[in-house]
Amino acid sequence: MTSANNARFNAEAAAWDSNPTVVLASDLARKAILDRLPGPDTTSRLDVLEIGCGTGILSLALAPSFRSVTAVDAAEGMIAALEAKLNAENCTTKNVRPVCALLEDPGDERIRPDAAAASRLDGSKRLEPRRFDLVVSHLVLHHIPDLLSVLQTMFGCLKRGGLIMLTDFEDFGPQARRFHPETKMAGVERHGIKRTDMEALLLRAGFVDVRVETAFKMDKTVETEPGSGVKGPTMTFPFLICIGKKPTCPT
Ligand SMILES: C[S@@+](CC[C@H](N)C(=O)[O-])C[C@H]1O[C@@H](n2cnc3c(N)ncnc32)[C@H](O)[C@@H]1O
């Protein structure tokens, strides 16, 4: 994550949820994730970590199906927007914990529910790092400079046997660039994710039972011509879901 990215996401946080494409994409990601997991009897016992939660649209949508959701984002504006939703009088969600952090270390104490107390302990009394059953991210990978490094962080955040389920739009060729208007290219590291690259990276990070498959397709209005700034035709963008399991036994 670059500081250009952080500045951009802070600036966009307040209006983030007013973009219907963003809301629809998160809803389709929620369905794609839940469709690939056992039913509520199992998921209600699982703790989830979302990395790059933004204003928490996906975290809040997943929350009723899981025991807890730890919602992490590096942009303080995004986390402030999520906190405002959680503090609203009509909010009934009690199991989402927002954390403002650029998560690069699986031992980061900020992802512990007792983070404040843990940080006051001296070095010799350090607590075991928190580990999760499921790590998700949505529309984040195309902003990440070093994909292997973030996958290794996710691997480290999982319990043995835990899963990652990551969704992002697919790099299906040169037209994938049109997903973003030209004015929003700052912090875009790649125009979507590639199926074969993601499979290879997941295996390199240590995951097993790796699957990268089309999760859903979504229509999005794009510029008439790249850089025109004028809303034009609708294009259909495929989204991939990248799934991997942390081996049950150490290899
Ligand atoms: C395009 S936004 C997507 C937000 C949200 N998932 C959504 O779809 O509405 C990408 C987000 O990922 C966050 N991000 C990227 N890398 C991160 C990391 N290593 N730790 C925490 N947040 C990260 C950025 O701050 C940004 O808010």
The ligand as an SDF file (V2000), in Angstrom:
LIG
                    3D

 27 29  0  0  0  0  0  0  0  0999 V2000
  -10.7070   -0.3180   -3.4230 C   0  0  0  0  0  0  0  0  0  0  0  0
  -10.7540   -0.2110   -1.6870 S   0  0  0  0  0  0  0  0  0  0  0  0
  -11.9390   -1.4820   -1.3840 C   0  0  0  0  0  0  0  0  0  0  0  0
  -12.6710   -1.2910   -0.0890 C   0  0  0  0  0  0  0  0  0  0  0  0
  -13.7560   -2.3180    0.2070 C   0  0  0  0  0  0  0  0  0  0  0  0
  -13.2230   -3.6560    0.2090 N   0  0  0  0  0  0  0  0  0  0  0  0
  -14.9030   -2.1900   -0.7820 C   0  0  0  0  0  0  0  0  0  0  0  0
  -14.9590   -2.9580   -1.7520 O   0  0  0  0  0  0  0  0  0  0  0  0
  -15.7600   -1.3170   -0.5900 O   0  0  0  0  0  0  0  0  0  0  0  0
   -9.2410   -0.9570   -1.1450 C   0  0  0  0  0  0  0  0  0  0  0  0
   -8.9900   -0.7550    0.3580 C   0  0  0  0  0  0  0  0  0  0  0  0
   -7.9220   -1.6110    0.7670 O   0  0  0  0  0  0  0  0  0  0  0  0
   -7.1970   -0.9590    1.7990 C   0  0  0  0  0  0  0  0  0  0  0  0
   -5.9150   -1.7010    1.9420 N   0  0  0  0  0  0  0  0  0  0  0  0
   -5.0700   -2.0970    0.9670 C   0  0  0  0  0  0  0  0  0  0  0  0
   -4.0430   -2.8130    1.4810 N   0  0  0  0  0  0  0  0  0  0  0  0
   -4.2480   -2.9020    2.8210 C   0  0  0  0  0  0  0  0  0  0  0  0
   -3.5460   -3.5320    3.9180 C   0  0  0  0  0  0  0  0  0  0  0  0
   -2.4070   -4.2380    3.7480 N   0  0  0  0  0  0  0  0  0  0  0  0
   -4.0300   -3.3970    5.1710 N   0  0  0  0  0  0  0  0  0  0  0  0
   -5.1770   -2.7080    5.3700 C   0  0  0  0  0  0  0  0  0  0  0  0
   -5.8850   -2.0940    4.3720 N   0  0  0  0  0  0  0  0  0  0  0  0
   -5.4340   -2.1900    3.1170 C   0  0  0  0  0  0  0  0  0  0  0  0
   -7.1660    0.4820    1.3300 C   0  0  0  0  0  0  0  0  0  0  0  0
   -6.9300    1.3970    2.3870 O   0  0  0  0  0  0  0  0  0  0  0  0
   -8.5620    0.6590    0.7240 C   0  0  0  0  0  0  0  0  0  0  0  0
   -9.5070    1.2190    1.6150 O   0  0  0  0  0  0  0  0  0  0  0  0
  1  2  1  0
  2  3  1  0
  2 10  1  0
  3  4  1  0
  4  5  1  0
  5  6  1  0
  5  7  1  0
  7  8  2  0
  7  9  1  0
 10 11  1  0
 11 12  1  0
 11 26  1  0
 12 13  1  0
 13 14  1  0
 13 24  1  0
 14 15  1  0
 14 23  1  0
 15 16  2  0
 16 17  1  0
 17 18  1  0
 17 23  2  0
 18 19  1  0
 18 20  2  0
 20 21  1  0
 21 22  2  0
 22 23  1  0
 24 25  1  0
 24 26  1  0
 26 27  1  0
M  CHG  2   2   1   9  -1
M  END
$$$$
